[in-house]
Amino acid sequence: MSQHSEFIGFVGLGNMDGAMCDRLVKAGYSVSVYDVRSDKLVE
């Protein structure tokens, strides 16, 4: 897996954003997320 120097942040992990966040992490990006529903952050 390659590492990227970019840092990406998400506010809210709806249906589409959760999948995008997962793919970015698997691609080696550093990702920080915030969601008012803490159960979304565990997935």
PDB file of N, CA, C and O in Angstrom:
ATOM      1  N   MET A   1       0.848  -1.169   0.000  1.00  0.00           N
ATOM      2  CA  MET A   1       0.000   0.000   0.000  1.00  0.00           C
ATOM      3  C   MET A   1       0.898   1.238   0.000  1.00  0.00           C
ATOM      4  O   MET A   1       1.849   1.312   0.778  1.00  0.00           O
ATOM      5  N   SER A   2       0.614   2.173  -0.833  1.00  0.00           N
ATOM      6  CA  SER A   2       1.391   3.408  -0.882  1.00  0.00           C
ATOM      7  C   SER A   2       0.856   4.408   0.139  1.00  0.00           C
ATOM      8  O   SER A   2      -0.323   4.380   0.491  1.00  0.00           O
ATOM      9  N   GLN A   3       1.732   5.286   0.606  1.00  0.00           N
ATOM     10  CA  GLN A   3       1.339   6.330   1.545  1.00  0.00           C
ATOM     11  C   GLN A   3       1.289   7.658   0.807  1.00  0.00           C
ATOM     12  O   GLN A   3       2.123   7.916  -0.061  1.00  0.00           O
ATOM     13  N   HIS A   4       0.340   8.486   1.137  1.00  0.00           N
ATOM     14  CA  HIS A   4       0.175   9.792   0.512  1.00  0.00           C
ATOM     15  C   HIS A   4       0.401  10.880   1.555  1.00  0.00           C
ATOM     16  O   HIS A   4       0.085  10.694   2.730  1.00  0.00           O
ATOM     17  N   SER A   5       0.943  12.006   1.129  1.00  0.00           N
ATOM     18  CA  SER A   5       1.195  13.096   2.064  1.00  0.00           C
ATOM     19  C   SER A   5      -0.037  13.970   2.294  1.00  0.00           C
ATOM     20  O   SER A   5      -0.029  14.803   3.200  1.00  0.00           O
ATOM     21  N   GLU A   6      -1.068  13.807   1.516  1.00  0.00           N
ATOM     22  CA  GLU A   6      -2.284  14.592   1.680  1.00  0.00           C
ATOM     23  C   GLU A   6      -3.055  14.131   2.919  1.00  0.00           C
ATOM     24  O   GLU A   6      -3.050  12.949   3.262  1.00  0.00           O
ATOM     25  N   PHE A   7      -3.709  15.072   3.574  1.00  0.00           N
ATOM     26  CA  PHE A   7      -4.557  14.774   4.715  1.00  0.00           C
ATOM     27  C   PHE A   7      -5.970  15.179   4.335  1.00  0.00           C
ATOM     28  O   PHE A   7      -6.195  16.304   3.889  1.00  0.00           O
ATOM     29  N   ILE A   8      -6.918  14.279   4.507  1.00  0.00           N
ATOM     30  CA  ILE A   8      -8.295  14.511   4.068  1.00  0.00           C
ATOM     31  C   ILE A   8      -9.220  14.456   5.274  1.00  0.00           C
ATOM     32  O   ILE A   8      -9.077  13.584   6.131  1.00  0.00           O
ATOM     33  N   GLY A   9     -10.166  15.383   5.342  1.00  0.00           N
ATOM     34  CA  GLY A   9     -11.141  15.406   6.423  1.00  0.00           C
ATOM     35  C   GLY A   9     -12.556  15.288   5.887  1.00  0.00           C
ATOM     36  O   GLY A   9     -12.871  15.814   4.819  1.00  0.00           O
ATOM     37  N   PHE A  10     -13.402  14.601   6.628  1.00  0.00           N
ATOM     38  CA  PHE A  10     -14.812  14.460   6.278  1.00  0.00           C
ATOM     39  C   PHE A  10     -15.660  14.950   7.442  1.00  0.00           C
ATOM     40  O   PHE A  10     -15.366  14.641   8.597  1.00  0.00           O
ATOM     41  N   VAL A  11     -16.690  15.697   7.153  1.00  0.00           N
ATOM     42  CA  VAL A  11     -17.682  16.074   8.151  1.00  0.00           C
ATOM     43  C   VAL A  11     -18.971  15.388   7.741  1.00  0.00           C
ATOM     44  O   VAL A  11     -19.581  15.746   6.733  1.00  0.00           O
ATOM     45  N   GLY A  12     -19.377  14.417   8.510  1.00  0.00           N
ATOM     46  CA  GLY A  12     -20.558  13.627   8.186  1.00  0.00           C
ATOM     47  C   GLY A  12     -20.186  12.424   7.335  1.00  0.00           C
ATOM     48  O   GLY A  12     -19.476  12.552   6.337  1.00  0.00           O
ATOM     49  N   LEU A  13     -20.663  11.273   7.731  1.00  0.00           N
ATOM     50  CA  LEU A  13     -20.383  10.046   6.987  1.00  0.00           C
ATOM     51  C   LEU A  13     -21.689   9.413   6.530  1.00  0.00           C
ATOM     52  O   LEU A  13     -22.113   8.380   7.047  1.00  0.00           O
ATOM     53  N   GLY A  14     -22.306  10.045   5.566  1.00  0.00           N
ATOM     54  CA  GLY A  14     -23.532   9.489   4.995  1.00  0.00           C
ATOM     55  C   GLY A  14     -23.230   8.243   4.180  1.00  0.00           C
ATOM     56  O   GLY A  14     -22.116   7.721   4.236  1.00  0.00           O
ATOM     57  N   ASN A  15     -24.190   7.770   3.440  1.00  0.00           N
ATOM     58  CA  ASN A  15     -24.018   6.540   2.662  1.00  0.00           C
ATOM     59  C   ASN A  15     -22.842   6.621   1.697  1.00  0.00           C
ATOM     60  O   ASN A  15     -22.050   5.683   1.613  1.00  0.00           O
ATOM     61  N   MET A  16     -22.719   7.700   0.987  1.00  0.00           N
ATOM     62  CA  MET A  16     -21.663   7.826  -0.014  1.00  0.00           C
ATOM     63  C   MET A  16     -20.316   8.176   0.626  1.00  0.00           C
ATOM     64  O   MET A  16     -19.287   7.625   0.235  1.00  0.00           O
ATOM     65  N   ASP A  17     -20.314   9.079   1.596  1.00  0.00           N
ATOM     66  CA  ASP A  17     -19.059   9.510   2.206  1.00  0.00           C
ATOM     67  C   ASP A  17     -18.370   8.397   2.976  1.00  0.00           C
ATOM     68  O   ASP A  17     -17.141   8.335   2.995  1.00  0.00           O
ATOM     69  N   GLY A  18     -19.124   7.530   3.602  1.00  0.00           N
ATOM     70  CA  GLY A  18     -18.527   6.406   4.327  1.00  0.00           C
ATOM     71  C   GLY A  18     -17.743   5.497   3.398  1.00  0.00           C
ATOM     72  O   GLY A  18     -16.641   5.065   3.735  1.00  0.00           O
ATOM     73  N   ALA A  19     -18.299   5.205   2.233  1.00  0.00           N
ATOM     74  CA  ALA A  19     -17.606   4.357   1.254  1.00  0.00           C
ATOM     75  C   ALA A  19     -16.372   5.056   0.699  1.00  0.00           C
ATOM     76  O   ALA A  19     -15.333   4.421   0.516  1.00  0.00           O
ATOM     77  N   MET A  20     -16.473   6.361   0.430  1.00  0.00           N
ATOM     78  CA  MET A  20     -15.315   7.107  -0.077  1.00  0.00           C
ATOM     79  C   MET A  20     -14.204   7.128   0.971  1.00  0.00           C
ATOM     80  O   MET A  20     -13.033   6.942   0.640  1.00  0.00           O
ATOM     81  N   CYS A  21     -14.563   7.351   2.215  1.00  0.00           N
ATOM     82  CA  CYS A  21     -13.588   7.380   3.299  1.00  0.00           C
ATOM     83  C   CYS A  21     -12.879   6.032   3.417  1.00  0.00           C
ATOM     84  O   CYS A  21     -11.656   5.986   3.554  1.00  0.00           O
ATOM     85  N   ASP A  22     -13.622   4.959   3.366  1.00  0.00           N
ATOM     86  CA  ASP A  22     -13.047   3.611   3.450  1.00  0.00           C
ATOM     87  C   ASP A  22     -12.051   3.369   2.314  1.00  0.00           C
ATOM     88  O   ASP A  22     -10.974   2.824   2.551  1.00  0.00           O
ATOM     89  N   ARG A  23     -12.388   3.760   1.106  1.00  0.00           N
ATOM     90  CA  ARG A  23     -11.487   3.562  -0.042  1.00  0.00           C
ATOM     91  C   ARG A  23     -10.229   4.410   0.075  1.00  0.00           C
ATOM     92  O   ARG A  23      -9.147   3.959  -0.300  1.00  0.00           O
ATOM     93  N   LEU A  24     -10.351   5.631   0.590  1.00  0.00           N
ATOM     94  CA  LEU A  24      -9.179   6.490   0.773  1.00  0.00           C
ATOM     95  C   LEU A  24      -8.220   5.910   1.812  1.00  0.00           C
ATOM     96  O   LEU A  24      -7.005   5.943   1.620  1.00  0.00           O
ATOM     97  N   VAL A  25      -8.756   5.384   2.901  1.00  0.00           N
ATOM     98  CA  VAL A  25      -7.917   4.756   3.926  1.00  0.00           C
ATOM     99  C   VAL A  25      -7.202   3.540   3.339  1.00  0.00           C
ATOM    100  O   VAL A  25      -6.005   3.360   3.565  1.00  0.00           O
ATOM    101  N   LYS A  26      -7.914   2.715   2.598  1.00  0.00           N
ATOM    102  CA  LYS A  26      -7.301   1.540   1.978  1.00  0.00           C
ATOM    103  C   LYS A  26      -6.239   1.914   0.955  1.00  0.00           C
ATOM    104  O   LYS A  26      -5.320   1.136   0.702  1.00  0.00           O
ATOM    105  N   ALA A  27      -6.361   3.113   0.359  1.00  0.00           N
ATOM    106  CA  ALA A  27      -5.384   3.586  -0.629  1.00  0.00           C
ATOM    107  C   ALA A  27      -4.181   4.256   0.037  1.00  0.00           C
ATOM    108  O   ALA A  27      -3.240   4.656  -0.649  1.00  0.00           O
ATOM    109  N   GLY A  28      -4.204   4.383   1.378  1.00  0.00           N
ATOM    110  CA  GLY A  28      -3.058   4.916   2.084  1.00  0.00           C
ATOM    111  C   GLY A  28      -3.138   6.380   2.487  1.00  0.00           C
ATOM    112  O   GLY A  28      -2.135   6.952   2.914  1.00  0.00           O
ATOM    113  N   TYR A  29      -4.301   6.995   2.363  1.00  0.00           N
ATOM    114  CA  TYR A  29      -4.464   8.390   2.761  1.00  0.00           C
ATOM    115  C   TYR A  29      -4.733   8.489   4.260  1.00  0.00           C
ATOM    116  O   TYR A  29      -5.340   7.592   4.845  1.00  0.00           O
ATOM    117  N   SER A  30      -4.282   9.577   4.878  1.00  0.00           N
ATOM    118  CA  SER A  30      -4.643   9.887   6.258  1.00  0.00           C
ATOM    119  C   SER A  30      -5.992  10.588   6.221  1.00  0.00           C
ATOM    120  O   SER A  30      -6.162  11.590   5.526  1.00  0.00           O
ATOM    121  N   VAL A  31      -6.946  10.056   6.971  1.00  0.00           N
ATOM    122  CA  VAL A  31      -8.305  10.583   6.939  1.00  0.00           C
ATOM    123  C   VAL A  31      -8.773  10.862   8.365  1.00  0.00           C
ATOM    124  O   VAL A  31      -8.600  10.032   9.258  1.00  0.00           O
ATOM    125  N   SER A  32      -9.360  12.025   8.569  1.00  0.00           N
ATOM    126  CA  SER A  32      -9.965  12.382   9.847  1.00  0.00           C
ATOM    127  C   SER A  32     -11.444  12.619   9.595  1.00  0.00           C
ATOM    128  O   SER A  32     -11.821  13.252   8.609  1.00  0.00           O
ATOM    129  N   VAL A  33     -12.291  12.103  10.502  1.00  0.00           N
ATOM    130  CA  VAL A  33     -13.731  12.223  10.279  1.00  0.00           C
ATOM    131  C   VAL A  33     -14.439  12.753  11.514  1.00  0.00           C
ATOM    132  O   VAL A  33     -13.957  12.603  12.637  1.00  0.00           O
ATOM    133  N   TYR A  34     -15.581  13.371  11.291  1.00  0.00           N
ATOM    134  CA  TYR A  34     -16.477  13.811  12.357  1.00  0.00           C
ATOM    135  C   TYR A  34     -17.901  13.527  11.919  1.00  0.00           C
ATOM    136  O   TYR A  34     -18.281  13.802  10.782  1.00  0.00           O
ATOM    137  N   ASP A  35     -18.672  12.981  12.822  1.00  0.00           N
ATOM    138  CA  ASP A  35     -20.090  12.766  12.565  1.00  0.00           C
ATOM    139  C   ASP A  35     -20.812  12.901  13.890  1.00  0.00           C
ATOM    140  O   ASP A  35     -20.300  12.453  14.916  1.00  0.00           O
ATOM    141  N   VAL A  36     -21.984  13.505  13.895  1.00  0.00           N
ATOM    142  CA  VAL A  36     -22.742  13.672  15.139  1.00  0.00           C
ATOM    143  C   VAL A  36     -23.226  12.316  15.679  1.00  0.00           C
ATOM    144  O   VAL A  36     -23.506  12.180  16.870  1.00  0.00           O
ATOM    145  N   ARG A  37     -23.318  11.335  14.806  1.00  0.00           N
ATOM    146  CA  ARG A  37     -23.682   9.973  15.228  1.00  0.00           C
ATOM    147  C   ARG A  37     -22.418   9.153  15.410  1.00  0.00           C
ATOM    148  O   ARG A  37     -21.789   8.753  14.430  1.00  0.00           O
ATOM    149  N   SER A  38     -22.042   8.903  16.647  1.00  0.00           N
ATOM    150  CA  SER A  38     -20.785   8.204  16.924  1.00  0.00           C
ATOM    151  C   SER A  38     -20.781   6.769  16.377  1.00  0.00           C
ATOM    152  O   SER A  38     -19.704   6.227  16.125  1.00  0.00           O
ATOM    153  N   ASP A  39     -21.935   6.143  16.186  1.00  0.00           N
ATOM    154  CA  ASP A  39     -21.959   4.791  15.630  1.00  0.00           C
ATOM    155  C   ASP A  39     -21.428   4.753  14.196  1.00  0.00           C
ATOM    156  O   ASP A  39     -20.938   3.713  13.756  1.00  0.00           O
ATOM    157  N   LYS A  40     -21.512   5.852  13.466  1.00  0.00           N
ATOM    158  CA  LYS A  40     -20.982   5.918  12.105  1.00  0.00           C
ATOM    159  C   LYS A  40     -19.452   5.884  12.090  1.00  0.00           C
ATOM    160  O   LYS A  40     -18.854   5.447  11.107  1.00  0.00           O
ATOM    161  N   LEU A  41     -18.819   6.340  13.168  1.00  0.00           N
ATOM    162  CA  LEU A  41     -17.364   6.405  13.211  1.00  0.00           C
ATOM    163  C   LEU A  41     -16.732   5.046  13.455  1.00  0.00           C
ATOM    164  O   LEU A  41     -15.538   4.873  13.210  1.00  0.00           O
ATOM    165  N   VAL A  42     -17.500   4.086  13.928  1.00  0.00           N
ATOM    166  CA  VAL A  42     -16.978   2.767  14.259  1.00  0.00           C
ATOM    167  C   VAL A  42     -16.950   1.835  13.058  1.00  0.00           C
ATOM    168  O   VAL A  42     -16.154   0.896  13.030  1.00  0.00           O
ATOM    169  N   GLU A  43     -17.772   2.064  12.098  1.00  0.00           N
ATOM    170  CA  GLU A  43     -17.904   1.160  10.940  1.00  0.00           C
ATOM    171  C   GLU A  43     -16.633   1.003  10.179  1.00  0.00           C
ATOM    172  O   GLU A  43     -16.594   0.277   9.186  1.00  0.00           O
TER     173      GLU A  43
END
